[in-house]
């Protein structure tokens, strides 16, 4: 269990960094991400509480959180790579001109 908690901490820090970059850019996407972040945390807390009430172990609950964190990392990482591709295309167009 300690190992999975340490992994959760590292993975959550990576998601926090990705979210902070998105929030610092501002705009509509940042507001949407902030709303999504709050609603996801509430849903995850309810999911953990219901799992605990049905007899899930601490390790199972941590694994559930890790699944959510992994999904967020994947989603936020895709957005970052999409924006990187857009910047690369813009640079290539500028070089051609």
C-alpha positions in Angstrom: 0.0 0.0 0.0 2.8 2.4 0.8 4.3 1.9 -2.7 0.9 2.7 -4.4 0.6 5.8 -2.2 4.0 7.0 -3.3 3.1 6.4 -6.9 -0.2 8.2 -6.5 1.7 11.2 -5.0 4.2 11.3 -7.9 1.5 10.9 -10.6 -0.8 13.5 -8.9 2.1 16.0 -8.9 2.5 15.5 -12.7 -1.2 16.2 -13.2 -1.0 19.3 -11.0 1.9 20.6 -13.1 -0.1 20.0 -16.3 -3.2 21.7 -14.9 -1.2 24.7 -13.6 0.2 25.2 -17.1 -3.3 25.2 -18.5 -4.7 27.5 -15.9 -1.8 30.0 -16.3 -2.7 30.3 -20.0 -6.2 31.6 -18.9 -9.2 31.9 -21.1 -12.2 29.7 -21.6 -10.2 26.5 -21.5 -8.7 27.4 -18.2 -12.1 28.1 -16.7 -13.4 24.8 -18.1 -10.5 23.0 -16.6 -11.0 24.6 -13.2 -14.7 23.6 -13.2 -13.8 20.1 -14.3 -11.1 19.8 -11.6 -13.5 20.7 -8.8 -16.3 18.4 -10.1 -13.8 15.5 -10.6 -12.6 15.9 -7.0 -16.1 15.8 -5.6 -17.0 12.7 -7.6 -13.8 11.0 -6.7 -14.5 11.6 -3.0 -18.0 10.2 -3.3 -16.6 7.2 -5.1 -14.0 6.6 -2.5 -16.6 7.0 0.3 -19.0 4.5 -1.3 -16.1 2.1 -1.9 -15.1 2.3 1.7 -18.7 1.7 2.9 -19.0 -1.4 0.7 -15.8 -2.8 2.3 -13.1 -1.9 -0.1 -9.6 -2.0 1.2 -7.4 1.1 1.4 -5.3 -0.2 -1.5 -8.4 -0.6 -3.7 -9.4 3.0 -3.0 -5.9 4.2 -3.8 -5.9 2.3 -7.1 -9.2 4.0 -7.9 -7.7 7.4 -7.4 -4.7 6.3 -9.5 -7.0 5.4 -12.4 -8.6 8.9 -12.2 -5.1 10.5 -12.1 -3.9 8.5 -15.0 -7.0 9.5 -17.1 -6.4 13.1 -16.3 -2.7 12.9 -17.2 -3.6 11.3 -20.5 -6.2 13.9 -21.3 -4.0 16.9 -20.3 -0.9 15.4 -22.0 -2.9 15.1 -25.3 -3.8 18.7 -25.1 -0.2 19.7 -24.5 1.0 17.7 -27.5 -1.7 19.1 -29.7 -0.6 22.6 -28.9 3.0 21.7 -29.5 2.1 20.4 -32.9 0.2 23.6 -33.7 3.2 25.7 -32.7 5.5 23.5 -34.8 3.2 24.0 -37.9 3.2 27.8 -37.3 7.0 27.9 -37.2 7.2 25.8 -40.3 4.9 28.1 -42.2 6.9 31.1 -41.1 10.1 29.5 -42.3 8.6 28.8 -45.7 7.4 32.5 -46.1 
